[in-house]
Amino acid sequence: MVRPDQARAQSPWRDQQRPGSDRGGGVMESMHKQLFLANRALIEKLVPIPREILAFEQGWIDDAIERSMTADAPADLASLRRKLVELVELESSEVPPSAQYVATDMTLDEFRILVQEFALDGLTEAQVFYHLMPRLSLPAQMPMLRMMIDEFGSGNLKRSHTTLYQDLLSELEMPLDLPFYVEANSSAGFTFPNMFCWLAMRADPSWFAGVITYFETVVPFFFECYTQLCERLQIQAHTYYSEHVHIDVFHAIEGQRLLKAMDVSGDLDPVKAWRGICMGREITNSAFDMAVDKARRLKHFNKEAILERAC
């Protein structure tokens, strides 16, 4: 294993992943796939991640931080909360073109491609959070536990969010097996779960606390594009999306409780939490935009010929 600071110093990948450059695109996709598989091996079997993959990960994370960093940073929890409120107000006041397209114009086959791109997360949802728990103080574990209880359907397999995603895949007549999506997905489909693996297992927990609070706060209005699409296309297995619109209102409150518990125990670094918010926003928005763009370009989902991964 290699520490994040060591990985940062030796990463050879950073010049290959600058936005707007095609250089190293195939390498990026291959490395994100390797990182996802290495994360799964660590989560499932505690297999250490190779140093070169961790070096790639740190270079990728560093670039996302650099692209998204703001000029000012919060000095304490109160200022962190103010900045988060301002950001959420800004985001809720405008609908990105990609989200608008999903809501009003995306076809059923294009939707299949979009669902494909986020299946790596949907089929493994919240599993990595177990690795975060012992890294938090006991008071901070409580709000996380309440979020996880919902993620896993309060112990009801049929209500687990992964099961809800499988229900959606079944209605869309798409494969249910994770290996299919490992092969079919482009790099955008790997970045979201890879980000949460870094946050939960390797980053200072302040980064995770910032990202999860931001994410749970924006999902109730951001996922409206999905619920509108499901209504327009008469998708019956919409619960994966409509459940998030409902339950993440409460998860946003738990995120605030997580920040507070960490602050009380002296574990919260507000600068890292804010940078986590900015980084998480950068990676998530980019992944969504790229997935929508891929769906619009390819038009048709083909589960027999795995052509999408090269696009």
Phi, psi and omega per residue, in radians:
M1 nan 2.681 -3.123
V2 -2.271 2.428 -3.142
R3 -1.247 2.665 3.135
P4 -0.951 -0.666 -3.112
D5 -1.199 -0.566 3.075
Q6 -1.203 -0.747 3.141
A7 -1.076 -0.702 -3.124
R8 -1.080 -0.722 -3.068
A9 -1.212 -0.547 -3.009
Q10 -1.878 0.088 -3.061
S11 -1.148 2.170 3.106
P12 -1.656 0.082 -2.925
W13 -1.705 -0.238 -2.905
R14 -1.086 -0.671 -3.120
D15 -1.229 -0.243 -3.096
Q16 -1.606 -0.029 -3.046
Q17 -2.224 0.395 3.095
R18 -1.196 2.406 3.123
P19 -1.061 2.497 3.081
G20 1.480 0.060 3.121
S21 -2.053 2.409 3.107
D22 -1.523 -0.153 -3.093
R23 -1.093 2.213 3.075
G24 1.329 0.244 -3.100
G25 -1.049 -0.750 3.113
G26 -1.150 -0.639 3.091
V27 -1.114 -0.763 3.122
M28 -1.000 -0.828 -3.104
E29 -1.112 -0.775 3.128
S30 -1.085 -0.730 -3.106
M31 -1.224 -0.656 3.090
H32 -1.129 -0.652 3.076
K33 -1.122 -0.801 3.116
Q34 -1.086 -0.672 3.116
L35 -1.129 -0.745 3.114
F36 -1.061 -0.831 -3.127
L37 -1.134 -0.651 3.101
A38 -1.165 -0.681 3.071
N39 -1.098 -0.719 3.121
R40 -1.105 -0.713 3.132
A41 -1.129 -0.639 3.101
L42 -1.211 -0.767 -3.122
I43 -1.128 -0.772 -3.005
E44 -1.500 -0.619 -2.996
K45 -2.283 0.109 3.137
L46 1.009 0.609 3.074
V47 -1.396 2.134 -3.135
P48 -1.034 2.536 3.126
I49 -1.443 2.317 3.127
P50 -1.029 2.606 -3.071
R51 -1.037 -0.696 -3.081
E52 -1.179 -0.530 3.103
I53 -1.294 -0.690 3.064
L54 -1.119 -0.611 3.104
A55 -1.145 -0.735 3.062
F56 -1.054 -0.802 -3.125
E57 -1.012 -0.802 -3.084
Q58 -1.166 -0.632 3.076
G59 -1.123 -0.724 3.098
W60 -1.114 -0.801 3.118
I61 -1.106 -0.773 3.135
D62 -1.024 -0.717 3.128
D63 -1.131 -0.723 3.123
A64 -1.116 -0.691 3.099
I65 -1.114 -0.793 -3.112
E66 -1.087 -0.733 -3.116
R67 -1.181 -0.523 -2.976
S68 -1.835 -0.103 -3.033
M69 -1.148 2.370 3.093
T70 -1.662 2.864 -3.078
A71 -1.200 -0.601 -3.108
D72 -1.972 2.660 -3.139
A73 -2.296 2.593 -3.117
P74 -1.249 2.550 -3.127
A75 -1.652 -0.325 -3.093
D76 -2.699 3.114 -3.099
L77 -1.081 -0.707 -3.112
A78 -1.066 -0.785 3.141
S79 -1.246 -0.556 3.044
L80 -1.068 -0.792 3.137
R81 -1.118 -0.681 3.120
R82 -1.104 -0.763 -3.133
K83 -1.154 -0.640 3.105
L84 -1.151 -0.742 3.101
V85 -1.035 -0.785 -3.140
E86 -1.085 -0.727 -3.140
L87 -1.149 -0.775 -3.131
V88 -1.134 -0.698 3.094
E89 -1.065 -0.708 3.106
L90 -1.111 -0.820 -3.076
E91 -1.200 -0.613 -3.123
S92 -1.300 -0.245 -3.088
S93 -1.539 -0.152 -3.109
E94 -2.467 2.507 3.125
V95 -1.820 2.087 3.121
P96 -1.065 2.607 3.129
P97 -0.969 -0.650 3.137
S98 -1.119 -0.739 3.117
A99 -1.194 -0.660 3.107
Q100 -1.100 -0.694 3.115
Y101 -1.111 -0.765 3.112
V102 -1.027 -0.781 -3.068
A103 -1.162 -0.690 -2.929
T104 -2.001 -0.383 -2.969
D105 -2.264 -0.315 -3.049
M106 -1.091 2.354 3.114
T107 -1.458 2.974 -3.127
L108 -1.108 -0.750 -3.134
D109 -1.204 -0.638 3.046
E110 -1.113 -0.650 3.107
F111 -1.107 -0.664 3.086
R112 -1.012 -0.721 3.129
I113 -1.163 -0.706 3.099
L114 -1.103 -0.758 3.097
V115 -1.093 -0.690 3.088
Q116 -1.007 -0.765 -3.030
E117 -1.160 -0.421 3.129
F118 -1.901 0.210 -3.134
A119 -1.220 -0.522 3.117
L120 -1.062 -0.600 3.059
D121 -1.388 -0.822 -3.078
G122 -1.056 -0.606 -3.104
L123 -1.477 -0.093 3.116
T124 -2.286 0.366 -2.893
E125 -0.978 2.216 3.007
A126 1.200 0.032 -3.127
Q127 -1.066 -0.622 -3.102
V128 -1.230 -0.294 -3.117
F129 -1.084 -0.462 3.104
Y130 -1.026 -0.581 -3.115
H131 -1.292 -0.355 3.112
L132 -1.334 -0.607 -2.920
M133 -0.922 -0.885 -3.109
P134 -1.211 -0.150 3.116
R135 -1.533 -0.115 3.120
L136 -1.801 2.705 2.975
S137 -1.129 2.795 -3.129
L138 -1.022 -0.785 3.096
P139 -1.050 -0.629 3.138
A140 -1.281 -0.430 3.102
Q141 -1.180 -0.479 -3.031
M142 -1.114 -0.887 3.081
P143 -1.105 -0.607 3.083
M144 -1.127 -0.706 3.132
L145 -1.091 -0.711 3.133
R146 -1.123 -0.640 3.063
M147 -1.159 -0.749 -3.099
M148 -1.158 -0.610 3.093
I149 -1.000 -0.737 3.100
D150 -1.194 -0.722 -3.131
E151 -1.011 -0.592 -3.106
F152 -1.812 0.459 2.973
G153 1.143 0.498 -3.108
S154 0.929 0.619 3.133
G155 1.467 0.044 3.103
N156 -1.742 1.928 -3.060
L157 -0.969 -0.643 -3.106
K158 -1.168 -0.385 -3.126
R159 -1.770 -0.064 3.078
S160 -1.020 2.469 -3.089
H161 -1.112 -0.544 3.055
T162 -1.148 -0.711 3.075
T163 -1.094 -0.705 3.111
L164 -1.092 -0.631 3.086
Y165 -1.217 -0.665 3.077
Q166 -1.095 -0.666 3.085
D167 -1.066 -0.718 3.104
L168 -1.118 -0.800 3.112
L169 -1.044 -0.708 -3.133
S170 -1.100 -0.797 3.123
E171 -1.087 -0.622 -3.130
L172 -1.446 0.043 3.141
E173 1.011 0.821 3.131
M174 -1.974 2.720 3.126
P175 -1.052 2.658 3.122
L176 -1.809 -0.145 -3.037
D177 -1.522 2.358 -3.116
L178 -1.046 -0.724 -3.117
P179 -0.981 -0.575 3.097
F180 -0.996 -0.791 -3.060
Y181 -1.330 -0.464 3.030
V182 -1.070 -0.673 -3.136
E183 -1.432 -0.575 -3.014
A184 -1.450 -0.442 -2.958
N185 -1.400 2.593 2.954
S186 -1.485 3.106 -3.038
S187 -1.066 -0.540 3.141
A188 -1.019 -0.610 -3.126
G189 -1.229 -0.354 3.136
F190 -1.565 -0.456 -2.950
T191 -1.149 -0.668 -3.097
F192 -1.125 -0.940 3.089
P193 -1.140 -0.596 3.106
N194 -1.114 -0.656 3.104
M195 -1.069 -0.809 -3.101
F196 -1.202 -0.500 3.059
C197 -1.163 -0.735 3.074
W198 -1.089 -0.788 -3.110
L199 -1.080 -0.783 -3.016
A200 -1.383 -0.543 -2.987
M201 -1.908 -0.402 -2.998
R202 -2.242 -0.522 -3.106
A203 -1.373 2.766 2.921
D204 -0.945 2.310 -3.093
P205 -0.960 -0.344 3.094
S206 -1.063 -0.624 3.094
W207 -1.068 -0.837 3.136
F208 -1.065 -0.790 -3.092
A209 -1.032 -0.706 3.096
G210 -1.141 -0.845 -3.089
V211 -1.107 -0.829 -3.060
I212 -1.146 -0.635 3.121
T213 -1.176 -0.767 3.075
Y214 -1.066 -0.874 -3.041
F215 -1.087 -0.801 -3.136
E216 -1.170 -0.409 3.135
T217 -1.366 -0.620 -3.073
V218 -1.588 -0.389 -3.089
V219 -0.999 -0.739 -3.103
P220 -0.972 -0.575 3.074
F221 -1.700 -0.486 3.132
F222 -1.222 -0.660 -3.115
F223 -1.289 -0.067 3.090
E224 -1.066 -0.500 3.099
C225 -1.120 -0.597 3.094
Y226 -1.236 -0.796 -3.119
T227 -1.148 -0.607 3.084
Q228 -1.172 -0.695 3.077
L229 -1.098 -0.798 -3.125
C230 -1.057 -0.680 3.091
E231 -1.182 -0.737 -3.113
R232 -1.155 -0.712 -3.109
L233 -1.649 0.062 3.105
Q234 1.019 0.790 3.051
I235 -1.359 2.127 -3.101
Q236 -1.400 -0.622 -3.102
A237 -1.521 0.994 -3.098
H238 -1.559 -0.030 -2.961
T239 -1.091 -0.531 3.097
Y240 -0.959 -0.734 -3.120
Y241 -1.433 -0.825 -3.097
S242 -1.159 -0.542 3.066
E243 -1.114 -0.737 3.126
H244 -1.150 -0.696 3.119
V245 -1.025 -0.644 -3.123
H246 -1.414 -0.948 -2.928
I247 -1.340 -0.455 -3.082
D248 -1.280 -0.241 2.969
V249 -1.060 -0.731 3.125
F250 -1.331 -0.593 3.108
H251 -1.154 -0.550 3.077
A252 -1.083 -0.656 3.084
I253 -1.151 -0.729 3.112
E254 -1.131 -0.603 3.065
G255 -1.066 -0.723 3.084
Q256 -1.126 -0.655 3.091
R257 -1.168 -0.617 3.073
L258 -1.096 -0.824 3.102
L259 -1.025 -0.758 -3.121
K260 -1.125 -0.800 -3.129
A261 -1.079 -0.709 3.112
M262 -1.187 -0.624 3.127
D263 -1.163 -0.754 -3.130
V264 -1.083 -0.673 -3.114
S265 -1.449 -0.051 -3.136
G266 1.416 0.230 -3.088
D267 -1.649 -0.201 -3.068
L268 -1.507 2.195 2.967
D269 -1.822 1.818 -3.051
P270 -1.094 -0.514 3.107
V271 -1.163 -0.803 3.116
K272 -1.147 -0.670 3.113
A273 -1.078 -0.755 3.137
W274 -1.188 -0.740 3.096
R275 -1.125 -0.580 3.045
G276 -1.095 -0.749 3.101
I277 -1.021 -0.846 -3.100
C278 -1.144 -0.751 3.120
M279 -1.129 -0.799 -3.139
G280 -1.073 -0.689 3.090
R281 -1.100 -0.769 3.134
E282 -1.051 -0.875 -3.077
I283 -1.193 -0.767 -3.099
T284 -1.146 -0.837 -3.126
N285 -1.117 -0.697 3.118
S286 -1.123 -0.756 3.134
A287 -1.088 -0.746 -3.139
F288 -1.142 -0.829 -3.128
D289 -1.068 -0.730 3.138
M290 -1.171 -0.650 3.125
A291 -1.182 -0.724 3.101
V292 -1.136 -0.736 3.110
D293 -1.075 -0.722 3.108
K294 -1.089 -0.759 3.129
A295 -1.074 -0.715 -3.120
R296 -1.224 -0.561 3.140
R297 -1.334 -0.752 -3.054
L298 -1.422 -0.588 3.064
K299 1.253 -0.816 -2.987
H300 -2.110 2.287 3.073
F301 -1.450 2.268 -3.120
N302 -2.246 1.802 -3.083
K303 -1.429 -0.153 3.128
E304 -1.530 -0.744 -3.134
A305 -1.884 2.036 -3.099
I306 -1.473 1.443 -3.118
L307 -1.770 -0.344 -2.982
E308 -1.139 -0.554 -2.990
R309 -1.065 -0.500 -3.098
A310 -1.471 -0.032 -3.043
C311 -1.652 nan nan
